[in-house]
Amino acid sequence: MAEKDELTAVGQEQAADIELIKRRLDMLDHRLDNIDSVVSVVAERVMKQPITFGITCPHCGKNIEVAILGIEKPTR
């Protein structure tokens, strides 16, 4: 009887772990979708006009400016 209770407890613990993993994978999938959307928008904008953005280094506090230039080929 004690073994059956232990197996049930272990099974419930594993089910909880599996649910946690599923939630984390869903969150990761959502974040990757967001990153993909942002990268696509930036790439489209860069092909049309120059873009410049600034980043502050979290370690040293220096400001870093990044400029990206692109040339959109004319369509016929």
The first five atom37 places (N, CA, C, CB, O) and aatype in JSON, in Angstrom:
{
  "aatype": [12, 0, 6, 11, 3, 6, 10, 16, 0, 19, 7, 5, 6, 5, 0, 0, 3, 9, 6, 10, 9, 11, 1, 1, 10, 3, 12, 10, 3, 8, 1, 10, 3, 2, 9, 3, 15, 19, 19, 15, 19, 19, 0, 6, 1, 19, 12, 11, 5, 14, 9, 16, 13, 7, 9, 16, 4, 14, 8, 4, 7, 11, 2, 9, 6, 19, 0, 9, 10, 7, 9, 6, 11, 14, 16, 1],
  "atom_mask": [
    [1, 1, 1, 1, 1],
    [1, 1, 1, 1, 1],
    [1, 1, 1, 1, 1],
    [1, 1, 1, 1, 1],
    [1, 1, 1, 1, 1],
    [1, 1, 1, 1, 1],
    [1, 1, 1, 1, 1],
    [1, 1, 1, 1, 1],
    [1, 1, 1, 1, 1],
    [1, 1, 1, 1, 1],
    [1, 1, 1, 0, 1],
    [1, 1, 1, 1, 1],
    [1, 1, 1, 1, 1],
    [1, 1, 1, 1, 1],
    [1, 1, 1, 1, 1],
    [1, 1, 1, 1, 1],
    [1, 1, 1, 1, 1],
    [1, 1, 1, 1, 1],
    [1, 1, 1, 1, 1],
    [1, 1, 1, 1, 1],
    [1, 1, 1, 1, 1],
    [1, 1, 1, 1, 1],
    [1, 1, 1, 1, 1],
    [1, 1, 1, 1, 1],
    [1, 1, 1, 1, 1],
    [1, 1, 1, 1, 1],
    [1, 1, 1, 1, 1],
    [1, 1, 1, 1, 1],
    [1, 1, 1, 1, 1],
    [1, 1, 1, 1, 1],
    [1, 1, 1, 1, 1],
    [1, 1, 1, 1, 1],
    [1, 1, 1, 1, 1],
    [1, 1, 1, 1, 1],
    [1, 1, 1, 1, 1],
    [1, 1, 1, 1, 1],
    [1, 1, 1, 1, 1],
    [1, 1, 1, 1, 1],
    [1, 1, 1, 1, 1],
    [1, 1, 1, 1, 1],
    [1, 1, 1, 1, 1],
    [1, 1, 1, 1, 1],
    [1, 1, 1, 1, 1],
    [1, 1, 1, 1, 1],
    [1, 1, 1, 1, 1],
    [1, 1, 1, 1, 1],
    [1, 1, 1, 1, 1],
    [1, 1, 1, 1, 1],
    [1, 1, 1, 1, 1],
    [1, 1, 1, 1, 1],
    [1, 1, 1, 1, 1],
    [1, 1, 1, 1, 1],
    [1, 1, 1, 1, 1],
    [1, 1, 1, 0, 1],
    [1, 1, 1, 1, 1],
    [1, 1, 1, 1, 1],
    [1, 1, 1, 1, 1],
    [1, 1, 1, 1, 1],
    [1, 1, 1, 1, 1],
    [1, 1, 1, 1, 1],
    [1, 1, 1, 0, 1],
    [1, 1, 1, 1, 1],
    [1, 1, 1, 1, 1],
    [1, 1, 1, 1, 1],
    [1, 1, 1, 1, 1],
    [1, 1, 1, 1, 1],
    [1, 1, 1, 1, 1],
    [1, 1, 1, 1, 1],
    [1, 1, 1, 1, 1],
    [1, 1, 1, 0, 1],
    [1, 1, 1, 1, 1],
    [1, 1, 1, 1, 1],
    [1, 1, 1, 1, 1],
    [1, 1, 1, 1, 1],
    [1, 1, 1, 1, 1],
    [1, 1, 1, 1, 1]
  ],
  "atom_positions": [
    [[0.82, -1.19, 0.0], [0.0, 0.0, 0.0], [0.87, 1.25, 0.0], [-0.93, 0.0, 1.2], [0.56, 2.23, -0.69]],
    [[1.96, 1.23, 0.78], [2.85, 2.38, 0.87], [3.55, 2.61, -0.47], [3.89, 2.18, 1.98], [3.77, 3.75, -0.87]],
    [[3.88, 1.5, -1.17], [4.54, 1.64, -2.48], [3.6, 2.3, -3.48], [4.99, 0.27, -3.0], [4.04, 3.1, -4.31]],
    [[2.33, 1.97, -3.43], [1.36, 2.54, -4.36], [1.22, 4.04, -4.12], [-0.01, 1.83, -4.21], [1.12, 4.81, -5.07]],
    [[1.21, 4.46, -2.85], [1.14, 5.87, -2.53], [2.38, 6.62, -3.02], [0.97, 6.07, -1.02], [2.3, 7.74, -3.51]],
    [[3.55, 5.96, -2.87], [4.8, 6.58, -3.33], [4.79, 6.72, -4.85], [6.02, 5.74, -2.88], [5.21, 7.75, -5.39]],
    [[4.3, 5.68, -5.55], [4.24, 5.74, -7.01], [3.28, 6.84, -7.45], [3.82, 4.38, -7.59], [3.55, 7.55, -8.42]],
    [[2.16, 6.98, -6.76], [1.2, 8.02, -7.1], [1.82, 9.4, -6.89], [-0.07, 7.87, -6.26], [1.64, 10.3, -7.71]],
    [[2.55, 9.58, -5.79], [3.2, 10.85, -5.5], [4.26, 11.17, -6.56], [3.83, 10.83, -4.09], [4.38, 12.31, -7.01]],
    [[5.02, 10.14, -6.94], [6.05, 10.33, -7.96], [5.4, 10.68, -9.3], [6.94, 9.07, -8.1], [5.89, 11.56, -10.01]],
    [[4.31, 10.02, -9.64], [3.6, 10.3, -10.88], [3.05, 11.71, -10.91], [0.0, 0.0, 0.0], [3.11, 12.38, -11.94]],
    [[2.5, 12.16, -9.79], [1.98, 13.53, -9.72], [3.1, 14.54, -9.83], [1.2, 13.74, -8.42], [2.94, 15.59, -10.46]],
    [[4.23, 14.25, -9.23], [5.38, 15.15, -9.31], [5.89, 15.25, -10.74], [6.52, 14.68, -8.37], [6.22, 16.33, -11.23]],
    [[5.95, 14.11, -11.42], [6.4, 14.11, -12.81], [5.41, 14.86, -13.7], [6.58, 12.66, -13.32], [5.81, 15.57, -14.62]],
    [[4.11, 14.69, -13.44], [3.1, 15.4, -14.22], [3.25, 16.91, -14.02], [1.68, 14.94, -13.83], [3.1, 17.68, -14.97]],
    [[3.53, 17.34, -12.79], [3.73, 18.76, -12.52], [4.97, 19.27, -13.24], [3.85, 19.01, -11.0], [4.97, 20.37, -13.79]],
    [[6.04, 18.47, -13.24], [7.26, 18.85, -13.95], [7.01, 18.97, -15.45], [8.38, 17.82, -13.67], [7.51, 19.89, -16.1]],
    [[6.25, 18.04, -16.01], [5.94, 18.07, -17.44], [5.12, 19.31, -17.77], [5.18, 16.79, -17.86], [5.37, 19.96, -18.79]],
    [[4.15, 19.66, -16.94], [3.36, 20.86, -17.17], [4.23, 22.12, -17.13], [2.23, 20.97, -16.13], [4.05, 23.04, -17.93]],
    [[5.18, 22.15, -16.19], [6.09, 23.3, -16.09], [6.94, 23.42, -17.36], [7.01, 23.16, -14.85], [7.13, 24.51, -17.88]],
    [[7.43, 22.29, -17.84], [8.23, 22.29, -19.07], [7.39, 22.76, -20.25], [8.8, 20.87, -19.35], [7.86, 23.53, -21.09]],
    [[6.13, 22.29, -20.33], [5.25, 22.72, -21.42], [5.02, 24.23, -21.38], [3.91, 21.99, -21.33], [5.06, 24.89, -22.42]],
    [[4.78, 24.78, -20.19], [4.57, 26.23, -20.06], [5.81, 27.0, -20.48], [4.18, 26.6, -18.63], [5.72, 28.01, -21.16]],
    [[6.97, 26.51, -20.06], [8.21, 27.2, -20.42], [8.47, 27.14, -21.92], [9.4, 26.58, -19.66], [8.93, 28.12, -22.51]],
    [[8.17, 26.0, -22.54], [8.34, 25.89, -23.99], [7.37, 26.82, -24.73], [8.13, 24.44, -24.45], [7.73, 27.43, -25.74]],
    [[6.15, 26.93, -24.22], [5.2, 27.86, -24.82], [5.68, 29.3, -24.7], [3.82, 27.7, -24.16], [5.56, 30.08, -25.65]],
    [[6.22, 29.67, -23.54], [6.75, 31.02, -23.36], [7.91, 31.28, -24.3], [7.19, 31.24, -21.9], [8.0, 32.35, -24.9]],
    [[8.8, 30.3, -24.44], [9.94, 30.43, -25.35], [9.46, 30.58, -26.79], [10.88, 29.22, -25.22], [9.99, 31.41, -27.53]],
    [[8.47, 29.79, -27.18], [7.92, 29.88, -28.52], [7.33, 31.27, -28.77], [6.85, 28.81, -28.74], [7.52, 31.85, -29.84]],
    [[6.62, 31.79, -27.8], [6.03, 33.13, -27.92], [7.12, 34.19, -28.04], [5.12, 33.43, -26.7], [7.0, 35.1, -28.86]],
    [[8.16, 34.08, -27.24], [9.27, 35.05, -27.32], [9.97, 34.99, -28.66], [10.28, 34.8, -26.19], [10.31, 36.02, -29.24]],
    [[10.19, 33.77, -29.17], [10.84, 33.63, -30.47], [9.98, 34.22, -31.58], [11.14, 32.16, -30.77], [10.5, 34.82, -32.52]],
    [[8.66, 34.05, -31.48], [7.76, 34.68, -32.47], [7.88, 36.19, -32.42], [6.31, 34.26, -32.21], [7.91, 36.84, -33.46]],
    [[7.95, 36.75, -31.22], [8.09, 38.2, -31.08], [9.42, 38.68, -31.66], [7.99, 38.61, -29.61], [9.46, 39.7, -32.36]],
    [[10.49, 37.96, -31.38], [11.81, 38.33, -31.92], [11.78, 38.27, -33.44], [12.91, 37.39, -31.36], [12.31, 39.16, -34.1]],
    [[11.17, 37.24, -33.99], [11.07, 37.1, -35.45], [10.31, 38.28, -36.05], [10.38, 35.78, -35.82], [10.71, 38.8, -37.09]],
    [[9.24, 38.69, -35.41], [8.45, 39.82, -35.9], [9.28, 41.1, -35.9], [7.19, 40.0, -35.06], [9.25, 41.86, -36.86]],
    [[10.0, 41.34, -34.81], [10.81, 42.55, -34.7], [11.92, 42.55, -35.75], [11.41, 42.68, -33.29], [12.15, 43.57, -36.39]],
    [[12.58, 41.44, -35.92], [13.67, 41.36, -36.9], [13.13, 41.58, -38.31], [14.39, 39.99, -36.81], [13.77, 42.25, -39.12]],
    [[11.97, 41.02, -38.61], [11.39, 41.21, -39.94], [11.06, 42.67, -40.2], [10.12, 40.35, -40.09], [11.34, 43.19, -41.28]],
    [[10.47, 43.34, -39.21], [10.12, 44.75, -39.38], [11.38, 45.59, -39.57], [9.32, 45.26, -38.17], [11.42, 46.48, -40.42]],
    [[12.4, 45.32, -38.78], [13.65, 46.08, -38.9], [14.28, 45.85, -40.28], [14.65, 45.67, -37.78], [14.76, 46.79, -40.9]],
    [[14.29, 44.6, -40.74], [14.87, 44.31, -42.05], [14.12, 45.04, -43.16], [14.88, 42.81, -42.31], [14.74, 45.56, -44.09]],
    [[12.79, 45.06, -43.07], [12.01, 45.77, -44.09], [12.3, 47.27, -44.06], [10.51, 45.52, -43.88], [12.42, 47.92, -45.1]],
    [[12.41, 47.81, -42.87], [12.67, 49.25, -42.75], [14.07, 49.59, -43.26], [12.52, 49.71, -41.29], [14.26, 50.61, -43.93]],
    [[15.04, 48.75, -42.96], [16.41, 49.02, -43.39], [16.51, 49.01, -44.9], [17.37, 47.99, -42.8], [17.28, 49.78, -45.47]],
    [[15.75, 48.17, -45.54], [15.81, 48.13, -46.99], [15.23, 49.4, -47.62], [15.07, 46.91, -47.52], [15.52, 49.71, -48.78]],
    [[14.42, 50.13, -46.87], [13.81, 51.34, -47.4], [14.57, 52.6, -47.02], [12.39, 51.45, -46.92], [14.64, 53.54, -47.82]],
    [[15.15, 52.63, -45.83], [15.84, 53.84, -45.36], [16.84, 53.45, -44.27], [14.83, 54.89, -44.82], [16.72, 52.38, -43.67]],
    [[17.81, 54.32, -44.02], [18.78, 54.02, -42.96], [18.1, 54.04, -41.59], [19.95, 55.04, -42.99], [17.12, 54.75, -41.37]],
    [[18.63, 53.25, -40.69], [18.1, 53.2, -39.33], [19.28, 53.31, -38.36], [17.28, 51.88, -39.09], [20.34, 52.73, -38.6]],
    [[19.09, 54.04, -37.3], [20.1, 54.19, -36.26], [19.44, 53.96, -34.91], [20.79, 55.6, -36.32], [18.37, 54.5, -34.64]],
    [[20.08, 53.16, -34.09], [19.55, 52.98, -32.74], [20.69, 52.98, -31.74], [18.73, 51.67, -32.64], [21.82, 52.6, -32.06]],
    [[20.38, 53.41, -30.53], [21.38, 53.5, -29.47], [21.11, 52.48, -28.38], [0.0, 0.0, 0.0], [19.96, 52.19, -28.04]],
    [[22.19, 51.95, -27.84], [22.12, 50.96, -26.77], [23.05, 51.42, -25.66], [22.5, 49.52, -27.28], [24.14, 51.91, -25.92]],
    [[22.62, 51.26, -24.44], [23.48, 51.53, -23.29], [23.96, 50.19, -22.74], [22.73, 52.35, -22.18], [23.16, 49.31, -22.42]],
    [[25.27, 50.05, -22.63], [25.86, 48.82, -22.13], [25.45, 48.63, -20.66], [27.41, 48.83, -22.28], [25.65, 49.54, -19.85]],
    [[24.89, 47.47, -20.31], [24.46, 47.26, -18.93], [25.64, 47.09, -17.97], [23.56, 46.06, -18.86], [25.46, 47.24, -16.76]],
    [[26.82, 46.79, -18.48], [27.98, 46.55, -17.62], [28.78, 47.83, -17.35], [28.88, 45.51, -18.24], [29.11, 48.14, -16.21]],
    [[29.08, 48.57, -18.42], [29.95, 49.74, -18.25], [29.19, 51.06, -18.35], [31.06, 49.72, -19.28], [29.72, 52.1, -17.97]],
    [[27.95, 51.04, -18.86], [27.15, 52.24, -18.94], [27.45, 53.12, -20.16], [0.0, 0.0, 0.0], [26.87, 54.2, -20.28]],
    [[28.33, 52.67, -21.05], [28.65, 53.46, -22.25], [27.5, 53.37, -23.25], [29.96, 52.97, -22.89], [26.82, 52.35, -23.36]],
    [[27.3, 54.47, -23.98], [26.3, 54.5, -25.04], [26.92, 53.99, -26.33], [25.72, 55.92, -25.23], [28.03, 54.4, -26.7]],
    [[26.22, 53.11, -27.0], [26.68, 52.54, -28.26], [25.64, 52.89, -29.32], [26.9, 50.98, -28.15], [24.45, 52.65, -29.12]],
    [[26.08, 53.45, -30.41], [25.17, 53.8, -31.5], [25.44, 52.89, -32.68], [25.32, 55.29, -31.91], [26.59, 52.74, -33.11]],
    [[24.38, 52.27, -33.2], [24.5, 51.35, -34.31], [23.71, 51.91, -35.48], [24.01, 49.92, -33.93], [22.53, 52.24, -35.34]],
    [[24.36, 52.03, -36.63], [23.69, 52.51, -37.84], [23.68, 51.39, -38.87], [24.39, 53.79, -38.41], [24.7, 50.75, -39.11]],
    [[22.53, 51.16, -39.47], [22.39, 50.12, -40.48], [21.88, 50.79, -41.76], [21.42, 48.97, -40.0], [20.89, 51.53, -41.74]],
    [[22.56, 50.53, -42.85], [22.19, 51.11, -44.12], [21.83, 50.01, -45.1], [23.32, 52.0, -44.68], [22.44, 48.93, -45.07]],
    [[20.88, 50.25, -45.95], [20.51, 49.27, -46.96], [20.07, 49.98, -48.22], [0.0, 0.0, 0.0], [19.72, 51.16, -48.18]],
    [[20.09, 49.29, -49.32], [19.66, 49.85, -50.59], [18.56, 48.95, -51.12], [20.87, 49.99, -51.6], [18.75, 47.75, -51.32]],
    [[17.43, 49.56, -51.35], [16.31, 48.8, -51.92], [16.43, 48.84, -53.42], [14.92, 49.36, -51.45], [16.52, 49.92, -54.01]],
    [[16.44, 47.69, -54.06], [16.55, 47.63, -55.5], [15.22, 48.05, -56.12], [16.96, 46.22, -55.98], [14.15, 47.65, -55.64]],
    [[15.28, 48.84, -57.17], [14.02, 49.25, -57.81], [13.35, 48.05, -58.48], [14.26, 50.37, -58.84], [14.02, 47.19, -59.05]],
    [[12.05, 48.02, -58.39], [11.31, 46.94, -59.05], [10.85, 47.42, -60.42], [10.1, 46.47, -58.19], [10.66, 48.62, -60.64]],
    [[10.67, 46.5, -61.34], [10.26, 46.87, -62.69], [8.8, 46.67, -62.87], [11.01, 46.07, -63.72], [8.27, 46.93, -63.95]]
  ]
}
